[in-house]
Amino acid sequence: MRSALSLLTRFGGLANGLALAACWFRVLAGEPIPNKLVVLTFDDSVASQYTVVRPILRQYGFGATFFITEGFSFPTNKRDYMTWEQIAQLHQDGFEIGNHTRDHLSVTPATLSKLKEQVEAINARCKEAGIPRTTSFAYPGNAITPGALPILKELGFKFARRGGSPEYPYEAGGGVPYEPGVDHPLLIPSVGDARPNWTLADFKRAAGLGRGRRIAVLQFHGVPDLEHPWVHTPPERFKEYMAYLHDEGCKVVALRDLARYADLAATPADPWAIIEKRKAEIGASR
């Protein structure tokens, strides 16, 4: 206990250390976190998530969260974007349907006044399709701002996934693992945001960061992604990634399933403290 507390006080003095310690020990009340726990998430309602991703996930019995938006050319372009019937089928298959705002609205101080309406528009469409109200959120474009947290909490979200930035530059798709009790559950980082030039080695590096009490939350877009080639994943590469997770014996779940392991009351007093700490450490290592 004493050694654990001494480590936690490094986050910013005794008071902050005690607060983090309280969060950490509340987290321990949940189920033990499997050593190879991986969360798969897919953004932007891309059609290939149904035609390519869905059968591969079902083959291995993997869970996943699909974050739905009607942004971009979703309303008219059914070559590149799913239909609501397909989204409903994903729900019926047992996958989680999450919220990515109606218009793929970046969450910034200037757009906070629109966030509730944007979220509720997707919730309304989910209700029409027989899908439960969303409880997981993904920040469009991975933009985050402190003012979003109380709004997301009021809207009933349990978890919200961000990208690997600001710890790492957005362009490279790098990231850090999620640490329950240290990271705020409405600011869960991505351990990696797949890029078209990723190799199996890149994927192994990202997934491998999720060990011990750290969880690898992976972010994908289309497989393929024709309208957004900078976040495209080649289908043959994606097949390699999923085979690797299977062969490694990873437990692969949706974001909502983290409720089994993370006490939602275990939130740090300063959600941005760990982000700034990591930024400083990563910057120093470079």
Secondary structure, DSSP 8 states (H G I E B T S, - for coil): -HHHHHHHGGGTHHHHHHHHHHHHHHHTTS----TTEEEEEEETTBTHIIIIIHHHHHHHT---EEEE---TTTTT-TTTB--HHHHHHHHHTT-EEEE--TT-----TTTHHHHHHHHHHHHHHHHHTT-----EEE-GGG---TTHHHHHHHTT-SEEE--STTTS-GGGTB---B-BTTB-TTSB--SEE--TT--HHHHHHHHHT--TT-BEEEEE--TT-SS-GGG---HHHHHHHHHHHHHTT-EEE-GGGGGGTS-TT---SSTTHHHHHHHHHHHHH-
